[in-house]
Amino acid sequence: MRRPSISYIMAGAILLLLFGFSSMSYQQQSLIPFLTNHIPLGWVYAFSFVSFHYEVPISVAALGPAAFLEFFIRKGMHAGLFFILGTSLVHVLRLRGYRPVPAAFFAATTAMTVGVFDEFHQQLTGGRTPLVGDVLIDGSGAVFGIVLYTAIRLFIKADRIVKTEYLQSS
């Protein structure tokens, strides 16, 4: 029996994490108590110039330093998890013989679909709000991972070709 690739395991783990996190209410996963009690937050006021609207006004003045920092941690986790998911999906597809562009396209659309389902699942969970912006953050993280993976893989392949040609001409 063949052992599954680490990419399969990573993609599955990300899907389970997403399902688990979107099953929790905001209060169950809030980082504000931890940040308030364990992290000195005075430095966050240096970002008082940052202000924008994302369902609610986002600024240190509007949210306070702990909630402001939590907002960026949570959105960073969205992007980071989907970066790993997109990279894992494109790697699995490349291992299965898909060419770079179809693999990248299929991985990106799959990751975006997972993002949509994640937000739909949040809608069914009490105390959560599904946001189109979160799907865009998810998709951006996945696409960034896919593009980076594909570029690195193509660079490595081109480097091997150049080295092989150089050795043959010597």
Backbone as CSV, one residue per row, in Angstrom:
resi,resn,N_x,N_y,N_z,CA_x,CA_y,CA_z,C_x,C_y,C_z
1,MET,0.844,-1.178,0.000,0.000,0.000,0.000,0.897,1.252,0.000
2,ARG,0.603,2.179,-0.923,1.413,3.377,-1.054,1.069,4.415,0.004
3,ARG,2.069,5.041,0.549,1.886,6.077,1.566,1.419,7.371,0.895
4,PRO,0.409,8.058,1.458,-0.058,9.295,0.830,0.993,10.401,0.914
5,SER,1.030,11.220,-0.107,1.945,12.357,-0.153,1.620,13.331,0.981
6,ILE,2.635,14.046,1.443,2.438,15.056,2.484,1.443,16.116,2.013
7,SER,1.364,16.333,0.702,0.434,17.326,0.168,-1.013,16.911,0.402
8,TYR,-1.306,15.630,0.258,-2.654,15.136,0.550,-2.980,15.355,2.025
9,ILE,-2.027,15.050,2.868,-2.229,15.189,4.307,-2.431,16.655,4.680
10,MET,-1.608,17.557,4.089,-1.732,18.994,4.376,-3.092,19.527,3.925
11,ALA,-3.506,19.154,2.718,-4.795,19.626,2.208,-5.934,19.122,3.109
12,GLY,-5.875,17.864,3.484,-6.906,17.314,4.373,-6.908,17.976,5.730
13,ALA,-5.728,18.218,6.280,-5.631,18.878,7.590,-6.196,20.296,7.525
14,ILE,-5.898,21.023,6.454,-6.424,22.386,6.301,-7.941,22.348,6.223
15,LEU,-8.490,21.417,5.454,-9.951,21.318,5.348,-10.587,21.022,6.699
16,LEU,-9.970,20.135,7.477,-10.496,19.838,8.811,-10.387,21.046,9.742
17,LEU,-9.254,21.753,9.681,-9.092,22.966,10.491,-10.149,24.014,10.134
18,LEU,-10.347,24.226,8.846,-11.336,25.207,8.414,-12.721,24.846,8.921
19,PHE,-13.084,23.573,8.794,-14.397,23.133,9.256,-14.512,23.339,10.768
20,GLY,-13.465,22.982,11.497,-13.489,23.149,12.950,-13.613,24.603,13.369
21,PHE,-12.794,25.475,12.756,-12.845,26.891,13.108,-14.170,27.533,12.724
22,SER,-14.718,27.180,11.572,-15.974,27.822,11.175,-17.170,27.245,11.919
23,SER,-16.966,26.171,12.683,-18.025,25.619,13.533,-18.097,26.330,14.880
24,MET,-17.089,27.119,15.194,-17.023,27.802,16.486,-17.606,29.205,16.374
25,SER,-18.245,29.656,17.426,-18.736,31.036,17.445,-17.542,31.970,17.602
26,TYR,-17.768,33.234,17.321,-16.689,34.208,17.453,-16.168,34.238,18.892
27,GLN,-17.064,34.187,19.862,-16.668,34.249,21.262,-15.774,33.060,21.637
28,GLN,-16.017,31.896,21.060,-15.220,30.714,21.373,-13.788,30.823,20.843
29,GLN,-13.599,31.576,19.774,-12.256,31.653,19.202,-11.639,33.037,19.284
30,SER,-12.248,33.920,20.061,-11.724,35.270,20.199,-10.335,35.253,20.832
31,LEU,-9.440,36.032,20.262,-8.076,36.156,20.777,-7.923,37.345,21.716
32,ILE,-8.969,38.155,21.832,-8.881,39.398,22.602,-8.498,39.147,24.064
33,PRO,-9.103,38.180,24.771,-8.674,37.966,26.163,-7.194,37.590,26.271
34,PHE,-6.730,36.720,25.382,-5.317,36.324,25.404,-4.420,37.528,25.121
35,LEU,-4.747,38.291,24.076,-3.915,39.446,23.719,-3.890,40.468,24.844
36,THR,-5.036,40.724,25.444,-5.132,41.713,26.516,-4.335,41.284,27.742
37,ASN,-4.389,40.006,28.084,-3.755,39.526,29.316,-2.276,39.151,29.176
38,HIS,-1.817,38.837,27.942,-0.465,38.293,27.810,0.475,39.067,26.890
39,ILE,-0.040,40.009,26.144,0.795,40.737,25.190,0.724,42.230,25.521
40,PRO,1.876,42.897,25.678,1.828,44.352,25.837,1.400,44.984,24.501
41,LEU,0.360,45.784,24.526,-0.242,46.273,23.283,0.010,47.753,23.001
42,GLY,0.889,48.376,23.768,1.170,49.799,23.549,1.678,50.102,22.148
43,TRP,2.450,49.204,21.574,3.029,49.402,20.240,1.971,49.479,19.147
44,VAL,0.778,48.929,19.397,-0.285,48.925,18.384,-0.726,50.349,18.065
45,TYR,-0.599,51.262,19.029,-1.007,52.654,18.789,-0.164,53.323,17.705
46,ALA,0.986,52.772,17.380,1.798,53.297,16.276,1.066,53.144,14.941
47,PHE,0.060,52.287,14.907,-0.721,52.061,13.692,-2.058,52.803,13.723
48,SER,-2.131,53.863,14.507,-3.360,54.651,14.618,-3.753,55.311,13.300
49,PHE,-2.813,55.471,12.395,-3.101,56.069,11.092,-3.879,55.110,10.180
50,VAL,-3.915,53.813,10.507,-4.618,52.828,9.687,-6.098,52.886,10.017
51,SER,-6.898,53.118,8.980,-8.341,53.191,9.173,-9.033,52.830,7.853
52,PHE,-9.934,51.861,7.905,-10.715,51.469,6.730,-11.974,50.763,7.202
53,HIS,-12.825,50.429,6.274,-14.094,49.779,6.606,-14.096,48.346,6.089
54,TYR,-14.386,47.401,6.963,-14.498,45.983,6.597,-15.665,45.432,7.413
55,GLU,-16.844,45.640,6.938,-18.111,45.392,7.625,-18.316,46.377,8.771
56,VAL,-17.284,46.646,9.530,-17.288,47.662,10.584,-16.038,48.512,10.385
57,PRO,-16.002,49.704,10.982,-14.767,50.495,10.880,-13.601,49.769,11.565
58,ILE,-12.473,49.699,10.875,-11.276,49.060,11.411,-10.245,50.146,11.683
59,SER,-9.989,50.384,12.947,-8.942,51.316,13.383,-8.683,51.046,14.855
60,VAL,-7.557,51.510,15.335,-7.233,51.344,16.754,-8.248,52.100,17.592
61,ALA,-8.635,53.290,17.131,-9.586,54.105,17.889,-10.961,53.436,17.963
62,ALA,-11.397,52.829,16.871,-12.738,52.227,16.844,-12.798,50.896,17.586
63,LEU,-11.737,50.099,17.499,-11.772,48.746,18.054,-11.003,48.576,19.359
64,GLY,-10.020,49.415,19.580,-9.097,49.186,20.679,-7.933,48.360,20.169
65,PRO,-6.803,48.396,20.864,-5.608,47.729,20.335,-5.747,46.213,20.210
66,ALA,-6.389,45.548,21.147,-6.494,44.080,21.099,-7.360,43.631,19.923
67,ALA,-8.513,44.236,19.737,-9.406,43.848,18.635,-8.808,44.231,17.282
68,PHE,-8.102,45.361,17.234,-7.440,45.784,15.999,-6.387,44.750,15.595
69,LEU,-5.549,44.341,16.548,-4.525,43.335,16.273,-5.170,41.993,15.922
70,GLU,-6.218,41.626,16.640,-6.909,40.366,16.363,-7.457,40.332,14.938
71,PHE,-7.972,41.452,14.457,-8.490,41.515,13.092,-7.415,41.086,12.094
72,PHE,-6.213,41.620,12.233,-5.137,41.295,11.287,-4.627,39.871,11.472
73,ILE,-4.617,39.382,12.696,-4.217,37.986,12.924,-5.218,37.049,12.258
74,ARG,-6.499,37.317,12.441,-7.541,36.439,11.875,-7.507,36.468,10.347
75,LYS,-7.369,37.638,9.757,-7.333,37.723,8.288,-6.032,37.115,7.756
76,GLY,-4.947,37.280,8.503,-3.685,36.646,8.121,-3.786,35.133,8.166
77,MET,-4.518,34.612,9.138,-4.732,33.162,9.221,-5.563,32.675,8.034
78,HIS,-6.580,33.455,7.649,-7.359,33.111,6.450,-6.418,32.957,5.259
79,ALA,-5.636,33.998,5.017,-4.734,33.987,3.860,-3.692,32.874,3.981
80,GLY,-3.142,32.689,5.169,-2.108,31.672,5.367,-2.617,30.251,5.183
81,LEU,-3.777,29.958,5.741,-4.341,28.617,5.572,-4.647,28.325,4.107
82,PHE,-5.181,29.311,3.421,-5.499,29.094,2.017,-4.251,29.105,1.136
83,PHE,-3.193,29.794,1.554,-1.902,29.707,0.873,-1.434,28.249,0.892
84,ILE,-1.476,27.636,2.080,-1.058,26.237,2.220,-1.992,25.313,1.447
85,LEU,-3.292,25.578,1.526,-4.260,24.748,0.797,-4.014,24.821,-0.707
86,GLY,-3.869,26.017,-1.247,-3.631,26.178,-2.683,-2.343,25.517,-3.129
87,THR,-1.281,25.698,-2.344,0.002,25.078,-2.665,-0.098,23.558,-2.624
88,SER,-0.772,23.040,-1.618,-0.942,21.583,-1.505,-1.746,21.029,-2.668
89,LEU,-2.829,21.728,-3.016,-3.676,21.249,-4.118,-2.921,21.241,-5.443
90,VAL,-2.191,22.311,-5.739,-1.477,22.360,-7.013,-0.365,21.315,-7.031
91,HIS,0.264,21.068,-5.895,1.312,20.048,-5.841,0.727,18.656,-6.091
92,VAL,-0.397,18.370,-5.474,-1.063,17.072,-5.689,-1.405,16.897,-7.172
93,LEU,-1.930,17.942,-7.774,-2.304,17.848,-9.190,-1.086,17.677,-10.087
94,ARG,0.001,18.367,-9.768,1.228,18.209,-10.565,1.786,16.797,-10.409
95,LEU,1.711,16.241,-9.187,2.160,14.862,-8.977,1.312,13.872,-9.780
96,ARG,0.060,14.216,-9.989,-0.839,13.336,-10.728,-0.743,13.544,-12.237
97,GLY,0.186,14.389,-12.674,0.465,14.526,-14.097,-0.193,15.692,-14.801
98,TYR,-0.889,16.567,-14.066,-1.502,17.725,-14.711,-0.417,18.719,-15.129
99,ARG,-0.634,19.378,-16.247,0.276,20.422,-16.713,0.139,21.636,-15.792
100,PRO,1.120,22.552,-15.803,1.107,23.661,-14.843,-0.147,24.540,-14.861
101,VAL,-0.592,24.983,-16.033,-1.728,25.910,-16.080,-3.033,25.240,-15.652
102,PRO,-3.385,24.059,-16.186,-4.613,23.425,-15.695,-4.552,23.087,-14.199
103,ALA,-3.386,22.672,-13.720,-3.247,22.365,-12.289,-3.469,23.627,-11.458
104,ALA,-2.870,24.730,-11.877,-3.027,25.992,-11.154,-4.478,26.459,-11.187
105,PHE,-5.107,26.375,-12.349,-6.503,26.800,-12.477,-7.414,25.948,-11.600
106,PHE,-7.259,24.640,-11.664,-8.118,23.753,-10.886,-7.881,23.940,-9.389
107,ALA,-6.629,24.098,-8.981,-6.320,24.321,-7.564,-6.930,25.635,-7.079
108,ALA,-6.826,26.689,-7.890,-7.375,27.997,-7.502,-8.896,27.946,-7.391
109,THR,-9.552,27.340,-8.378,-11.023,27.279,-8.323,-11.488,26.385,-7.176
110,THR,-10.754,25.325,-6.898,-11.108,24.456,-5.771,-10.950,25.210,-4.450
111,ALA,-9.846,25.931,-4.296,-9.620,26.695,-3.067,-10.683,27.779,-2.890
112,MET,-11.048,28.464,-3.967,-12.098,29.488,-3.881,-13.433,28.858,-3.499
113,THR,-13.715,27.692,-4.062,-14.959,26.997,-3.727,-14.971,26.604,-2.253
114,VAL,-13.840,26.141,-1.753,-13.738,25.811,-0.330,-13.979,27.075,0.502
115,GLY,-13.443,28.219,0.060,-13.668,29.486,0.762,-15.138,29.863,0.810
116,VAL,-15.837,29.662,-0.295,-17.279,29.955,-0.340,-18.027,29.029,0.619
117,PHE,-17.713,27.743,0.581,-18.367,26.794,1.484,-18.038,27.095,2.950
118,ASP,-16.818,27.551,3.207,-16.436,27.921,4.568,-17.303,29.070,5.067
119,GLU,-17.495,30.073,4.244,-18.339,31.205,4.634,-19.805,30.776,4.778
120,PHE,-20.267,29.887,3.912,-21.635,29.371,4.034,-21.782,28.617,5.357
121,HIS,-20.785,27.821,5.708,-20.813,27.085,6.970,-20.842,28.048,8.152
122,GLN,-20.120,29.165,8.043,-20.137,30.168,9.109,-21.529,30.777,9.262
123,GLN,-22.240,30.914,8.149,-23.599,31.461,8.197,-24.503,30.564,9.041
124,LEU,-24.255,29.265,9.018,-25.069,28.318,9.776,-24.667,28.259,11.249
125,THR,-23.519,28.846,11.574,-23.004,28.838,12.941,-23.448,30.113,13.642
126,GLY,-23.906,29.992,14.860,-24.337,31.166,15.618,-23.186,32.106,15.908
127,GLY,-23.463,33.385,15.868,-22.459,34.376,16.214,-21.376,34.583,15.162
128,ARG,-21.613,34.161,13.945,-20.632,34.336,12.858,-21.300,35.061,11.709
129,THR,-20.501,35.795,10.956,-21.005,36.537,9.808,-20.217,36.122,8.572
130,PRO,-20.898,35.581,7.557,-20.189,35.260,6.313,-19.898,36.548,5.543
131,LEU,-18.672,36.674,5.036,-18.277,37.884,4.326,-17.634,37.544,2.983
132,VAL,-18.042,38.261,1.960,-17.431,38.103,0.644,-15.954,38.483,0.715
133,GLY,-15.635,39.471,1.534,-14.244,39.885,1.698,-13.359,38.750,2.189
134,ASP,-13.900,37.895,3.052,-13.118,36.757,3.526,-12.844,35.768,2.398
135,VAL,-13.813,35.580,1.517,-13.598,34.694,0.364,-12.500,35.276,-0.524
136,LEU,-12.490,36.592,-0.691,-11.454,37.233,-1.502,-10.072,37.098,-0.852
137,ILE,-10.018,37.213,0.469,-8.751,37.015,1.180,-8.302,35.563,1.029
138,ASP,-9.243,34.623,1.197,-8.936,33.203,1.036,-8.382,32.934,-0.366
139,GLY,-9.090,33.424,-1.368,-8.674,33.203,-2.752,-7.327,33.840,-3.053
140,SER,-7.095,35.023,-2.501,-5.810,35.695,-2.720,-4.664,34.890,-2.119
141,GLY,-4.873,34.361,-0.918,-3.849,33.522,-0.295,-3.564,32.287,-1.123
142,ALA,-4.636,31.640,-1.604,-4.471,30.428,-2.418,-3.757,30.747,-3.732
143,VAL,-4.190,31.795,-4.410,-3.580,32.151,-5.694,-2.110,32.529,-5.509
144,PHE,-1.808,33.258,-4.449,-0.408,33.611,-4.189,0.432,32.352,-3.994
145,GLY,-0.076,31.403,-3.222,0.640,30.142,-3.011,0.813,29.359,-4.295
146,ILE,-0.233,29.309,-5.103,-0.197,28.570,-6.368,0.803,29.200,-7.336
147,VAL,0.761,30.514,-7.464,1.684,31.217,-8.367,3.120,31.048,-7.892
148,LEU,3.350,31.189,-6.604,4.698,31.026,-6.074,5.203,29.600,-6.300
149,TYR,4.375,28.612,-6.002,4.749,27.209,-6.210,5.089,26.961,-7.682
150,THR,4.210,27.421,-8.584,4.401,27.188,-10.013,5.659,27.886,-10.515
151,ALA,5.876,29.121,-10.063,7.072,29.865,-10.497,8.344,29.173,-10.014
152,ILE,8.368,28.744,-8.771,9.561,28.067,-8.242,9.795,26.761,-8.992
153,ARG,8.735,26.025,-9.218,8.886,24.749,-9.923,9.379,24.964,-11.359
154,LEU,8.853,25.969,-12.050,9.313,26.260,-13.413,10.754,26.763,-13.417
155,PHE,11.130,27.566,-12.411,12.503,28.047,-12.305,13.468,26.884,-12.102
156,ILE,13.110,25.959,-11.221,13.967,24.791,-10.963,14.108,23.948,-12.224
157,LYS,13.000,23.773,-12.948,13.043,22.984,-14.189,13.932,23.678,-15.218
158,ALA,13.782,24.998,-15.368,14.601,25.743,-16.327,16.072,25.679,-15.934
159,ASP,16.354,25.763,-14.646,17.725,25.677,-14.165,18.338,24.309,-14.503
160,ARG,17.562,23.252,-14.335,18.061,21.909,-14.673,18.349,21.787,-16.165
161,ILE,17.486,22.356,-16.979,17.673,22.293,-18.433,18.951,23.026,-18.827
162,VAL,19.154,24.217,-18.264,20.343,24.995,-18.580,21.604,24.256,-18.130
163,LYS,21.595,23.684,-16.955,22.757,22.940,-16.463,23.041,21.720,-17.329
164,THR,21.988,21.022,-17.737,22.165,19.845,-18.586,22.768,20.248,-19.925
165,GLU,22.266,21.302,-20.535,22.798,21.781,-21.812,24.239,22.240,-21.680
166,TYR,24.558,22.893,-20.559,25.914,23.378,-20.321,26.880,22.185,-20.203
167,LEU,26.466,21.188,-19.433,27.332,20.002,-19.262,27.521,19.239,-20.582
168,GLN,26.477,19.198,-21.416,26.573,18.504,-22.691,27.467,19.251,-23.680
169,SER,27.500,20.566,-23.604,28.308,21.340,-24.545,29.775,21.417,-24.097
170,SER,30.070,21.095,-22.865,31.455,21.173,-22.359,32.306,20.038,-22.833
